[in-house]
């Protein structure tokens, strides 16, 4: 029932988010750009309002630290890492009588996650960042943010000490080893316990940016307990986009994002707490759901002398997981 409700919320939110693009509507200006399923990123030198459509059409607005649009003298470029071929760079140009809105045309967003780096210049002061965009552009991120806000998971941790995110119909836990860069993603049930995906054909990608940027695709664990991959441990992520492909359906969410709220990515922005001091991974207790809803708990096996421990709650008691 919970997954059904989430699916309905995603559909409703997406239909509302894309509504402005379905009609002629008002021209995009500095006054209304933030109302059109936009993504707002807060840098130390100001903020950038982004609207990127599935066909690659970009609208952007740079605001000064006081929140006022910078109407003159802004230049910029965007560079796309396409699914195939060489990177493509587009120039942001001003839109007449828009109050400072810039536009550019990128290749169509045809990948599950497209990495776009950007540089904006105002008074020769650069503002740089990276967008990880799904096929639906910022409209899709706006829609998924509504569903994430409903879940109210911002202050909660997963059973393995990782951060949580609602992605489509699923809740995922993300945790990484800060020594090796190994990262794991677990699927959780409504009680925030680890569950196996069973017969679902799931693929997971992460797009991270902070001190650098990268996109990684995770592989399913041999026993189906989690999805695993490896990232650059030097990247301390301040922004993270999660893609969960379930068969033919693709869900995308920007970690911790709520509709209308700014995404803080400046020097002083907090780092997403996916890294823990780990030495050896050990499989957690997993709840396996059967047709008759009987729950069985399985304890994974692991080797090594972990010095860092965390308690994972499970029915019938608790266990200690050594990393």
N, C-alpha and C positions, 0 to 999 in steps of 0.2 A: 504493500500500500504506500509506504514511504517513497519508494522508487517511482511509483506511478504518479504521485503528487509532484515530485521533482520534475518528472518528464513533462507534465502539464504546465508547470511554472516556466520551464525553459521555452516551450512553444509559445506561451502567452507573451512572455517578456520579449522574445525575438520578434514576434509579430508587431508589438508596440514599437520596438526599437527601429525597425526598418520602415515604419510608416512614413516618415518624412521623405524617404527616397522613392516611395511609391506614387507620390503626387508631385506636381510642379512646385508647390509650396513657395515660401519666400526665399530670396537669394541668401546665400550664406554670408553673414557679416560678423563683425566682432561682437555684436550684441546677441546673436542667436546661435553661434557655432557651438557653444557649450551645451546647448539644449538638444543637439541632434546626435545623440548616442556617441558623444565624443569621449576621448581619453585625455585626462589632464595630468601632465608630468611636472612635478615641482623640482626645479634645479636651484642651486645657490644664487645664480644670477637672474632668476625669473622663472616663469612657468610657460609651458607650451601646451596648447590645446590642439589635439589631433583628431581629425576625422578622415579615416581611410576606408574607402568602399571596396567591395569585392572585385570590381573591375580595375582597381589600382588608382582610381582618382583620389587625390589627396587635397585636403584643406587643412591649413595650419595657422595658428595665431600665436605670436610671441608676446608675452606680457612682462612688464617690468616687475621688480620685487614688490612694488606698491599695488600690484594687481591691475594697473592700467595698460591697455593695449599699446604696443609700440607701432605707430602707424607709418613711420618713415624710416628708410635706411636699413631695413632688415634684408639680408640675403641668406641663402642656404642651399644645401645639396642633400640628397638622400641616395644611399647606395643599397641596392637589393642583392641578396644572395639567392638567385633563382633556383628552382628545383633542378634544372639542367642548364648548362652553359656558363658563360662568364658573368661576373657581377655587372649590374647595370646601374649607372648613376644618372639621376634626374635633378634638374635645377628648380628650386622653388622660386616662383615669380609672383609679384603682387597682383591682387585682384582690384581693379579700379573701383573706387567709391565703396570699399568694403570695410574701411576702418582698420586696415592692417592685415587682412587675411591673405595668406600665400597659397598658391596652388602648384601642384606637380602631377605628372602622370607616370605611374609606375607600371611594370608588367602586371597582368592579372594575377591575383593571389590564388595560384593553383596548387599550392602545397598545403599539407596539413598544418605546417608552421613555417612562415617565411620570415627570415631575419632581415631587418632594414635598419641600417645605421644612418645617423643624421648629424649634420653640423649646421647650426644657425649662427649668424654673425650680426650683432648690433653694436655699433660704435667699436668695432674691431674686437669685441669680447665674445669668444666662442662659447656656445652651449651645445654640448654633444651628448648623444645617448643612443640607445638601441631599442627598436620595437620588435617584438615577436608577435606576428599577426596570423590569425587563423584565416581560413578561406572567406569567412564572413566579415573580415575586417574589424574595425572598432565597434561596429554594431553588435557583432557576436559577443565581444568581450563585455559590452554593456549589458546584454541580455543575461549572460551567465553570472554577472556580478549581482544581479537582482536575486537570483536563486541562492547564491552564496550568502548573501546578507540574511536571507530567511533562515538559514541553517544555524547561525549564531555560534560558529566554531572558533572565532578569532582568538580567544584566550585559552583554548583547550589544547592538550597534547595527546598524541596517540600512545598506544600501549608500549611502543618502543622509544618513546621520548621525542618523536618527530613532530613536525608541523602538519596541520590538517587542512584539507581543501575539498570542497564539493566540486565535482566535475561531472556535469550532466546528472545522471542518476546515481552516481557513486560518491562515496567519501573515501579519499585516499590519504595515507600517511606517508610523508617523505622524510627520510633520514639518511645522512651521509657520514662517512668516515673522514675526518679532517686530516688524517695522516696519509691515506692512500687515494682519496677522491672517490672511493667506491660509494655508490648511491643505491638505495633501495626504495621501492614504492610498494606499499601494502594496500590491499583493498580491505575496508572495514565495514562491519554491519552497523545497524542503528544503535547498538550498544558499544560502538567503537572497539569491537573485537575483530581480530584478523580473520578473514574468510578466504577460501580458495575460489577462484573464478569458475571452477568446474568446467563446463563445456563451452564457455564463452571464448570467442577468439578476440583477445584483447591485445592492443599494442599501445605503448605509452611513450611519449616524448616530453622532454623538458627543455624550455628555453630560458636561460639564465643570463642576467647582466648585472654588472656592478663594477668591479675593477677591470673587467673584461666582459666578453660575451661569447656564448656558445650554445649550440643545440645538440642534445644527445638523445639517442633512441635506446630504450631499455629492452632487455630480453627477459622472457619468463624464466624463472628458476626451474631447474629440472624437476622438482617435486611440486611446482606450482604454488609455492608459498608466497612468492613475491616477484617483483620485476627488478632487474638489476642492470647497472651500467657503471660507467666511470666518467667523472668529470674532472676538470682542472681544479684541484684543491686550492689554488691560489686565487680563484675567482670567489670573492665573498659576495654572494648575490644579494642585491637590494631589490631586485624584481625577478619574479619567476612565473613563467607561463606553463601550464600543464595541459597536455593533449592526451585524451583517452579515446582510442579508436576501438569501438565495440562492433565487430563485424563490418557492416557498411555504414555505421553511424559514427560520426566524429563529434566529440564534445571538447570544448576548450575553455579554460578559466585562467584568469590572472590572479595569482595568489593574494588573498586578503583584500581584493578590490571590491569596493562598494559603489553603487551608482552615484555619480555626482561628486564623489570624493577624489581629492588629488592623490596621485601616486608619488610619494616623496623619494627622490633618487639622488639628491645632492650629496656632497661630501659628508655632511652630518647625519644623513639618513641611516636608520638602523639596518643591520645586516640580518637577513632572514635566517633564523636559527635552525638550519638543517644539519649543521655539522656538530658532531659530538666527539669527545676524546675516546676513540675506540681502538682496540688492538685486534680482537678476533670476533667475528660475527657468529652468533648462535641463533638457530631458528626458533621462533616464538611458538607459543601455544596457538593453535589454529582451530577455529570453530568450523566444522564441516556440516553444512545444512543438507539434510536429505528430504525426500518427498514428504515424509511424515513428521518433519520438523523436530526429529530427535537430534540433540547436539552431542557430538563426540569431541573430545579434546585430545590432540596429539602433541607430544613434546618432541621438538626437533633435537637432533644430535649435533654436537660440535666438539672441536678439540682446541686446546690452547689454554693458557693461563691468563684469563682476562683480569685486569685490575679494576675496571670500571663496571659497575653493576647497576641494574635498574630493575625494579619490581614490575612485573606485568600481571595485571589482575585477570583472573579467569574463573569460570564457575567451579565451585568446589574447592576454592583456596587460591593461592598465588604461587608463582614461581620466581626465581631469580634468573635473569638473563645476563650472562657475562659477555662483554665485548672485548 
